[in-house]
Amino acid sequence: MGRPGAGQRCSPARRLWRRLGLEHNELRRRIDRVQRRTALALLALFLLAAPPFALWCASWSYDAGTRAERAEHADRARVTATVLSTGGVGTTGDRYVHETVQARWTGPDRRPHTGALPSWKGAKAGDTRAIWVDRAGEVSMRPRPHSRTVTDAAYAAFAAFAAGGVPILGVYALFRHRFDRIRDAEWEAGWARMDTDAGHNRPS
């Protein structure tokens, strides 16, 4: 009959916990306990420093995005364009060719404007579509949506939180390398003592 728990596999999280020296074990040596305390101290430092840093980065990103939203909305206007004719061809970049329509719209300056717009399915003369234009009445991109600001802030928080752990992991790796060297030296010293003691404990 096997030992209780024999054959049971440790979860990846438990193996990582053990690998980092964070598992409590009465059989651990002094250097193991020192490593465990060091790891816990660095973990506490990370938990204390990373969340505020991530929050600051998210707040900075959100404020910058909000300012961009206001600036773009102030510089652009949504107007209605009326299709004059269809069947035009336009290019985007060096390769992409797309159909266009010729349309007319009134800009923020109250002056009429005409130009080519990307066509859409079933477009015909007389159809209307909302477009964004700048202060001069030229076709422009849609202003920055608020959802993008929120998403960028979330990405910034995640990146800052992850980046905050990199230097702490680096410091722990240096400590771990030093602890491993000490452990190896203790093993060598222990084997040397056993070899020395073996010569005195042989039967006469």
JOTAMO-V208303 format. One record per residue. RES is the residue in three letters. OMEGA is omega in radians with two decimals (none if undefined). BURIAL is I if it has 9 or more other C-alpha atoms within 8 Angstrom, else O. D_FIRST is the distance of its C-alpha to the first C-alpha in Angstrom with 1 decimal. Layout:
RES,OMEGA,BURIAL,D_FIRST
RES,OMEGA,BURIAL,D_FIRST
This chain:
MET,-3.07,O,0.0
GLY,3.11,O,3.8
ARG,3.09,O,6.8
PRO,3.11,O,8.9
GLY,-3.13,O,11.3
ALA,3.13,O,9.7
GLY,3.13,O,11.8
GLN,-3.13,O,14.4
ARG,3.10,O,17.8
CYS,3.08,O,20.5
SER,3.10,O,23.8
PRO,3.14,O,26.9
ALA,3.14,O,28.5
ARG,3.10,O,25.6
ARG,3.10,I,25.6
LEU,3.12,O,29.4
TRP,3.13,I,29.2
ARG,-3.14,I,27.1
ARG,3.11,O,29.3
LEU,3.12,O,32.3
GLY,-3.09,I,31.0
LEU,-3.13,I,31.1
GLU,3.12,O,27.5
HIS,-3.12,O,27.4
ASN,-3.09,O,25.3
GLU,-3.10,O,26.1
LEU,-3.14,O,25.2
ARG,3.12,O,27.9
ARG,-3.10,O,31.0
ARG,-3.12,O,34.5
ILE,3.08,I,35.4
ASP,3.12,I,32.5
ARG,3.08,I,33.7
VAL,3.11,O,37.2
GLN,-3.14,I,36.2
ARG,3.13,I,34.4
ARG,3.11,I,37.6
THR,3.13,I,39.7
ALA,3.13,I,37.8
LEU,3.12,I,38.0
ALA,3.12,O,41.8
LEU,3.08,I,42.4
LEU,3.11,O,40.5
ALA,3.10,O,42.7
LEU,3.13,O,45.8
PHE,-3.11,I,45.0
LEU,3.11,O,44.4
LEU,-3.02,O,47.7
ALA,-3.01,I,49.8
ALA,-3.12,I,48.6
PRO,3.10,I,49.2
PRO,3.12,O,52.8
PHE,3.12,I,53.5
ALA,3.12,I,52.3
LEU,3.13,I,54.3
TRP,3.14,I,57.4
CYS,3.12,I,57.1
ALA,3.14,I,56.6
SER,3.12,I,59.7
TRP,3.14,I,61.7
SER,-3.13,I,60.9
TYR,3.13,I,61.6
ASP,3.12,O,65.0
ALA,3.11,O,66.0
GLY,3.12,I,65.1
THR,3.10,I,67.1
ARG,3.10,O,70.1
ALA,3.10,I,69.9
GLU,-3.10,I,69.8
ARG,-3.11,O,72.9
ALA,-3.11,O,74.7
GLU,3.10,I,74.1
HIS,3.13,I,75.0
ALA,-3.07,O,78.2
ASP,-3.07,O,79.1
ARG,-3.14,I,78.4
ALA,3.11,I,79.6
ARG,-3.12,O,78.6
VAL,3.14,I,81.5
THR,3.12,I,82.1
ALA,3.12,I,83.0
THR,-3.10,I,85.0
VAL,3.08,I,84.6
LEU,-3.14,I,88.0
SER,-3.13,I,87.0
THR,3.06,I,83.9
GLY,3.10,O,83.1
GLY,3.13,I,83.1
VAL,3.09,O,80.6
GLY,3.13,I,79.0
THR,3.03,I,76.6
THR,-3.08,O,73.8
GLY,-3.08,O,73.1
ASP,-2.98,O,74.0
ARG,-2.98,O,72.4
TYR,3.11,O,71.7
VAL,-3.13,O,74.6
HIS,3.11,I,74.9
GLU,3.12,I,77.5
THR,3.01,I,79.6
VAL,3.03,I,82.0
GLN,-3.05,I,85.2
ALA,3.12,I,85.2
ARG,3.09,I,87.4
TRP,3.10,I,86.4
THR,-3.10,I,88.0
GLY,3.11,I,86.7
PRO,3.12,I,86.5
ASP,3.12,O,90.0
ARG,3.12,O,91.3
ARG,3.12,O,92.3
PRO,3.12,O,91.4
HIS,3.04,I,89.1
THR,3.14,O,88.2
GLY,-3.14,O,85.5
ALA,3.09,I,82.8
LEU,3.04,O,79.5
PRO,-3.12,I,76.4
SER,3.07,I,76.8
TRP,-3.04,O,74.5
LYS,3.09,O,73.9
GLY,-3.12,O,77.0
ALA,3.10,I,79.1
LYS,-3.11,O,82.9
ALA,-3.14,I,86.1
GLY,3.10,O,86.4
ASP,3.13,O,82.7
THR,3.09,O,81.6
ARG,3.11,O,78.5
ALA,3.09,O,77.6
ILE,3.09,I,77.5
TRP,3.11,I,77.2
VAL,3.09,I,80.2
ASP,-3.07,I,81.0
ARG,3.13,I,84.1
ALA,3.12,O,86.3
GLY,3.12,I,85.2
GLU,-3.13,I,83.3
VAL,-3.11,O,80.1
SER,3.09,O,77.1
MET,3.06,O,73.3
ARG,3.12,O,71.8
PRO,-3.12,O,71.3
ARG,3.11,I,67.8
PRO,-3.13,O,65.8
HIS,3.13,I,64.1
SER,3.10,O,60.7
ARG,3.10,I,60.9
THR,3.13,I,61.5
VAL,-3.14,I,58.5
THR,3.12,O,56.3
ASP,3.12,I,57.6
ALA,3.11,I,56.9
ALA,3.10,I,53.3
TYR,-3.14,I,52.9
ALA,3.12,I,54.5
ALA,-3.14,I,52.2
PHE,-3.14,I,49.1
ALA,3.14,I,50.5
ALA,3.13,I,51.4
PHE,3.14,I,48.1
ALA,-3.13,O,46.3
ALA,3.12,O,49.0
GLY,-3.13,I,48.5
GLY,-3.08,I,45.0
VAL,3.14,O,46.0
PRO,3.13,O,47.7
ILE,3.06,I,45.0
LEU,3.09,O,42.4
GLY,3.11,O,44.7
VAL,3.13,O,45.0
TYR,3.11,I,41.2
ALA,3.10,O,40.9
LEU,3.09,O,43.4
PHE,-3.11,I,41.6
ARG,3.10,I,38.2
HIS,3.12,O,39.9
ARG,3.13,O,41.3
PHE,3.12,I,38.0
ASP,3.10,O,36.3
ARG,3.11,O,39.1
ILE,3.11,I,38.7
ARG,3.12,I,34.9
ASP,3.12,O,35.7
ALA,3.12,O,38.3
GLU,3.08,O,36.0
TRP,3.13,O,33.4
GLU,3.13,O,36.3
ALA,3.12,O,37.6
GLY,3.10,O,34.3
TRP,3.12,O,33.9
ALA,3.12,O,37.5
ARG,3.11,O,36.9
MET,3.11,O,34.0
ASP,3.14,O,36.2
THR,-3.13,O,39.0
ASP,-3.11,O,36.9
ALA,3.14,O,35.5
GLY,-3.12,O,39.0
HIS,-3.07,O,39.6
ASN,3.11,O,36.4
ARG,3.13,O,36.8
PRO,-3.11,O,37.4
SER,none,O,41.2
